[in-house]
Amino acid sequence: MRKARHVRVKTPAVEVRVAAEHGRLVNISATGALVHTTKALLVGRECLLTLKVSDEAVQLKVRIVRVEFLSPATTHTNVRTYGISLMFIPELTGAAKQAVADLCGPAFTDQE
């Protein structure tokens, strides 16, 4: 039986930075996010994810849990792109929790 997980929500094109790499937020949940970057990052690495929401940038501590090369057919571009799956660590609090809750909307507490 599959373990329940938080619902992933597709997001508008939110600019992000994972460690020093710029990217774009693809989807987000209460426990993690998927971003696209042009550089592969090391699985297991802990770093900061910076979300540029509203006028302020919000930083969240994350662990990289998966990196996958995306084919040009998938991304509709000739630029080498990687899907980077991130897990928020530790549990979200304060401004970080509010920013993620705002992006998730009512799905923030939903599980599938």
N, C-alpha and C positions, 0 to 999 in steps of 0.2 A: 504494500500500500504506500502511495506517495505522501510525503509529508506536506502539510499545508504551507503555503508561502504567501507573502504579501503580494497584492495585485500590482502589476507593473503598469505604469501610465505613460503613454506616448506624450512627449513634450514638444513644445515649439522649439525652434532653433535657439537654444540657450548656449551661450559661449561658456566654455569651461577651461580649466587648466588642471591637469593631473601631473603632480610634481612640476616639472618645467615645460611639459608638453601641452600645447594648445589643442583644443578639440571642440566637439559639439555633443551636447547631451542628447541622447536618443530616447531613453525612457528612464523612469525612476520609480522606486517603491519606498516604503517606510524603512527598508533594511539595506538598500543598495541602488546602484545605477548602472546603466550601460552608456558608454561614451564611444565616439569614434575619434581616432587620432591618426596622424600620419607616421607615427613611430610605435614600434612594439615596445612594451614595457615588461619588466620581469614579474612573473607570477609569484605571489607571496610577499612582494614588496609592500611596505606600509609607507604612505605618503599623504600629502594633502590634496584634496579636491577643492578647487575654487570655483564656485558657481557665481556667475555675474547675473544676479537677479535685481530688478529695480535699479536703484542708484547705488546700491552697495554690493560689494563682493562678500560672499559667505564662504568660510572655509570649514571643511569637514575632514576628519581623519578617516582614511580608507585603507583597505587591503585589496590588492589586485588579485582576483581569484581566477580569472581566465583571460586569455588573449587569443584572438582568432583573426587571421588574415581574411579580408573580405575581397572577393573577386570583383573586378571592374564591372561585371554584369550586375552584381548586387548593388554596388554603390553608384552606378551610372556615371562614372568618372574615370579618368585615366590616372588619377592620383592614387598611390599605394595607401590603402586605408586599413586600419585594424579596429576591431571591436574589442573594447576593454571592459570587462565586467568587474564591478567594484562592490565591496561590502563595507558598510559604514561600521567603524569601530571607534570608541565604544558606542553604546546606545546614544542616540541623538538627544541633545538637550538645547535649551535656549534658542538663539537666533538660527542655528543650524536646523533644529527640529522644526521651527516655524517655516523656514524657507522650503524644506522638503514637503511639509504639510500643505503649503500653498501650491506647490507644483503638482502634488498628488490630488488635491481637492478632496472630495468625500471618500475617495478610494484609499486614503491614507491608512485607515484602520481595517480595510477589507482584506480577506484572505481568499485564496482559491485552492 
